[in-house]
Structures are given as C-alpha cells and as structure tokens.
Amino acid sequence: MPTSRTLRNSFTAVVASAVFTVGLAGTAAAEPPNIPSGDAAKSMLASLKVQPDGSQDGYSRDKFPHWIDQGDSCNTREVVLKRDGTNVQTGSDCAPTSGSWFSPYDDATWTAPGDVDIDHVVPLAAAWRTGASSWTTAQRQSYANDLSDPQLIAVTDNVNQEKGDKSPDQWKPPTVGYWCTYASMWTAVKSKYKLTISSAEKTALTDMLGRC
C-alpha cells in the first residue's frame, strides 16, 4: 500500500538508484506464495459474490495493524523484502543493508530498499469496502500481514502509490505481461477471505485471466 514518502521528482535520482530492466537475465522477480494457475483462478472468480462495493465510512489503516513482528527481529515488511529480493543482506535489526528488488509490476530493478513498497495486492481500503469492515481487528491484522497467500509483494514505490486502493477495473500493472499473474493473485485473495467483487471488477479480472 502507498506510503507517505514524497514522490521522487528528479530523473537523476531515479537513474542513480535504479536500473530499469525488461527480462534481464539473472534477475529474480518477486514471488508471493500460492499463486493459483490461470484455470484455478478462473474457477475461484466464478465463485465470488458479485455486488456493489460498500461504504468507505469508518475506514482507517490503523484498523489493519501492520507491520507486525514475525520473529528473529523481523517485521512483515522486512520478511517480504528478504523473500522477494536478490542477494539481500540485513543488519542485526533485520533491516536490509544491500540487495536488489525486481518489481514485476513495471519491470524495474531497485537497489535501495527505500525505493520499494510492500503492496497489499488487494488493498486494505478495497478489502474494507468488500467485507473487511465487519471483521475483528485481529482478523484485519492477519489479513494485512498475510505471508501465506499471494497478498504481499515488493514493488516500485511510485507504482504502488499510483495504484492506491484501486481495483483492477481502475488500475492494472504497467507491464501487460504480468496481468494474468496479478489477476490470479487478486482473485485468490478475494476468494480466501470471502470478499465480494463488483461487476466492473469481475469484467476486468475476466479479461486479465483470459491472457493466461
């Protein structure tokens, strides 16, 4: 999900901290666990309840406590940075000191962890509007720190900030070749947590899964 960090406005700074790549050999893409196949995602999509999104009233990120301690001095963000990065080295506090992160949303590779956000594939606010508003705080905490499903992924911070809390009918990853995977992850999370989808969202997901 987006952070409050100010967007970079200097091309020089971008070039200094990133190497843009398309299919660069040896670059490992972020890979959350349990991404379903396209066919499995299509079956999941067919079973989701379709209805208009609910209200945003009462929503706050604080109602989805994150990033929580995951043991070994690591919080959830740090665990995902280590999982999704290449040659990641950390200090005694688990914070990365070096490494690289390939963002499959936009085919960019970053070497500064501050240039990487951990995206909630189905954003917290989107979850709130489609069922999470009725959950307990403990349930929302589990959702916001889910390391077992394809819900958290390390991506370019500016791209994540552009996404905001938009659903696939409003925003898709810039890399069209990633649409199948993105839609599969989105659908799997919605299915796991029994969240609803809008008709426009279902149409967009159907199109994206048709590229699998």
C-alpha positions as CSV (number, residue, x, y, z in Angstrom):
1,M,0.0,0.0,0.0
2,P,1.2,3.6,-0.6
3,T,3.5,5.2,1.9
4,S,3.7,8.9,2.8
5,R,7.1,9.2,1.3
6,T,7.3,12.0,-1.2
7,L,7.4,11.0,-4.9
8,R,10.8,11.5,-6.5
9,N,10.8,14.3,-9.0
10,S,14.4,14.1,-10.2
11,F,15.2,11.9,-13.1
12,T,18.8,11.9,-12.0
13,A,17.9,10.5,-8.6
14,V,15.9,7.7,-10.3
15,V,18.7,6.7,-12.5
16,A,21.1,6.7,-9.6
17,S,19.0,4.4,-7.5
18,A,17.6,2.1,-10.2
19,V,18.4,0.0,-13.2
20,F,15.4,-0.4,-15.4
21,T,15.2,-3.9,-16.9
22,V,12.9,-5.9,-19.2
23,G,13.6,-9.6,-18.8
24,L,17.1,-9.1,-17.5
25,A,18.9,-12.4,-17.2
26,G,19.5,-13.4,-13.7
27,T,17.0,-11.0,-12.2
28,A,14.6,-12.7,-9.8
29,A,11.1,-11.5,-9.8
30,A,9.1,-11.1,-6.6
31,E,7.1,-14.2,-6.0
32,P,4.5,-14.4,-3.3
33,P,3.4,-18.0,-2.3
34,N,0.4,-19.9,-3.5
35,I,-0.3,-18.1,-6.7
36,P,-3.0,-20.2,-8.4
37,S,-2.9,-21.2,-12.1
38,G,-5.0,-19.3,-14.5
39,D,-7.5,-22.0,-14.7
40,A,-7.8,-22.3,-10.9
41,A,-8.1,-18.5,-10.7
42,K,-11.0,-18.6,-13.2
43,S,-12.8,-21.2,-11.1
44,M,-12.3,-19.0,-8.0
45,L,-13.5,-15.9,-9.8
46,A,-16.7,-17.7,-10.9
47,S,-17.5,-18.5,-7.2
48,L,-17.0,-14.9,-5.9
49,K,-20.1,-13.0,-4.8
50,V,-20.8,-10.0,-7.1
51,Q,-22.3,-6.9,-5.6
52,P,-21.5,-3.2,-5.4
53,D,-18.7,-2.1,-3.1
54,G,-19.8,-1.0,0.3
55,S,-19.0,2.3,2.0
56,Q,-15.6,3.7,2.9
57,D,-17.1,5.1,6.1
58,G,-15.1,4.3,9.2
59,Y,-12.0,3.1,7.3
60,S,-8.6,3.7,8.7
61,R,-5.3,1.9,8.0
62,D,-4.9,1.7,11.8
63,K,-7.7,-0.8,11.8
64,F,-5.4,-3.2,9.9
65,P,-2.3,-3.2,12.2
66,H,0.9,-3.8,10.3
67,W,3.8,-4.4,10.0
68,I,3.8,-6.8,12.9
69,D,6.7,-8.8,14.5
70,Q,7.4,-12.0,12.7
71,G,10.3,-13.3,14.9
72,D,14.0,-13.1,14.6
73,S,13.8,-9.3,15.0
74,C,12.0,-9.1,11.6
75,N,8.6,-7.4,10.9
76,T,6.4,-8.4,8.0
77,R,7.8,-5.8,5.6
78,E,11.4,-7.0,6.3
79,V,10.4,-10.6,5.7
80,V,8.9,-9.8,2.3
81,L,11.9,-7.7,1.4
82,K,14.2,-10.7,2.1
83,R,11.8,-13.1,0.3
84,D,11.4,-11.0,-2.8
85,G,14.9,-9.6,-3.1
86,T,18.1,-11.0,-4.6
87,N,21.3,-11.2,-2.5
88,V,19.6,-9.4,0.4
89,Q,21.9,-8.7,3.3
90,T,20.5,-7.4,6.6
91,G,21.7,-5.9,9.8
92,S,21.1,-7.3,13.3
93,D,17.8,-5.5,13.3
94,C,16.7,-7.3,10.1
95,A,16.6,-4.1,8.1
96,P,18.2,-4.7,4.6
97,T,21.6,-3.2,4.1
98,S,22.1,-4.3,0.5
99,G,20.4,-6.3,-2.2
100,S,18.2,-5.7,-5.3
101,W,14.5,-5.9,-5.9
102,F,12.8,-6.6,-9.2
103,S,9.3,-5.2,-9.5
104,P,7.2,-7.3,-11.8
105,Y,4.5,-4.6,-12.0
106,D,6.8,-2.3,-14.1
107,D,9.9,-4.4,-14.9
108,A,12.2,-2.2,-12.8
109,T,15.0,-3.3,-10.5
110,W,15.9,-1.3,-7.4
111,T,18.9,-1.4,-5.1
112,A,17.7,0.9,-2.4
113,P,15.1,-0.7,-0.1
114,G,13.5,2.8,0.4
115,D,12.5,2.7,-3.3
116,V,10.4,-0.4,-2.7
117,D,7.0,-0.7,-1.2
118,I,5.3,-3.8,0.0
119,D,2.0,-3.8,-1.8
120,H,-1.2,-5.4,-0.4
121,V,-2.4,-6.9,-3.7
122,V,-6.0,-6.4,-2.6
123,P,-5.6,-3.0,-0.8
124,L,-6.7,-2.6,2.7
125,A,-9.3,0.0,1.8
126,A,-10.6,-2.2,-1.0
127,A,-10.9,-5.1,1.4
128,W,-12.8,-2.8,3.8
129,R,-15.4,-1.9,1.1
130,T,-15.9,-5.5,0.2
131,G,-16.3,-7.2,3.5
132,A,-13.5,-6.4,6.0
133,S,-15.4,-3.7,7.7
134,S,-17.3,-6.4,9.6
135,W,-14.1,-8.2,10.7
136,T,-12.4,-8.0,14.1
137,T,-9.2,-6.1,14.5
138,A,-7.4,-9.5,14.9
139,Q,-8.8,-10.7,11.5
140,R,-7.7,-7.5,9.8
141,Q,-4.3,-7.7,11.3
142,S,-3.9,-11.3,9.9
143,Y,-5.0,-10.0,6.5
144,A,-2.6,-7.1,6.5
145,N,0.4,-9.3,7.4
146,D,-0.5,-12.4,5.4
147,L,2.7,-14.2,4.3
148,S,0.9,-17.5,3.3
149,D,-1.1,-16.2,0.4
150,P,-0.3,-14.0,-2.7
151,Q,-1.3,-10.8,-0.9
152,L,2.1,-9.1,-0.2
153,I,4.7,-8.3,-2.9
154,A,7.7,-6.0,-3.2
155,V,7.2,-3.4,-6.0
156,T,8.3,0.0,-7.1
157,D,7.0,2.5,-4.6
158,N,5.8,5.1,-7.1
159,V,3.8,2.4,-9.0
160,N,2.3,1.3,-5.7
161,Q,1.4,4.8,-4.8
162,E,-0.3,5.3,-8.2
163,K,-2.3,2.1,-7.6
164,G,-3.6,3.3,-4.3
165,D,-6.7,1.4,-3.3
166,K,-7.9,0.9,-6.8
167,S,-9.4,-2.4,-8.1
168,P,-8.4,-3.9,-11.4
169,D,-11.1,-2.1,-13.3
170,Q,-9.5,1.1,-12.3
171,W,-5.8,0.2,-12.3
172,K,-3.6,-2.5,-13.8
173,P,0.2,-3.1,-13.6
174,P,2.0,-1.2,-16.3
175,T,3.6,-4.5,-17.5
176,V,0.8,-6.1,-19.5
177,G,2.6,-9.4,-19.4
178,Y,2.0,-9.5,-15.7
179,W,-1.8,-9.1,-15.9
180,C,-2.5,-12.8,-15.7
181,T,-0.4,-13.3,-12.6
182,Y,-1.8,-10.1,-11.0
183,A,-5.4,-11.1,-11.6
184,S,-4.7,-14.6,-10.3
185,M,-3.2,-13.2,-7.1
186,W,-6.1,-10.7,-6.7
187,T,-8.7,-13.4,-7.2
188,A,-7.0,-15.8,-4.9
189,V,-7.0,-13.3,-2.1
190,K,-10.6,-12.3,-2.6
191,S,-11.6,-16.0,-2.6
192,K,-9.5,-16.8,0.5
193,Y,-11.1,-14.0,2.5
194,K,-14.6,-14.3,1.0
195,L,-14.5,-10.7,-0.2
196,T,-17.1,-9.5,-2.8
197,I,-16.3,-8.1,-6.2
198,S,-18.1,-5.5,-8.3
199,S,-19.4,-6.3,-11.8
200,A,-16.8,-4.0,-13.3
201,E,-14.1,-5.7,-11.3
202,K,-15.2,-9.1,-12.4
203,T,-15.2,-8.0,-16.1
204,A,-11.6,-6.6,-15.7
205,L,-10.4,-9.8,-14.0
206,T,-12.1,-12.0,-16.6
207,D,-10.2,-10.1,-19.3
208,M,-6.9,-10.3,-17.5
209,L,-7.3,-14.0,-16.7
210,G,-8.1,-14.5,-20.4
211,R,-4.4,-13.7,-21.1
212,C,-3.1,-16.6,-19.0
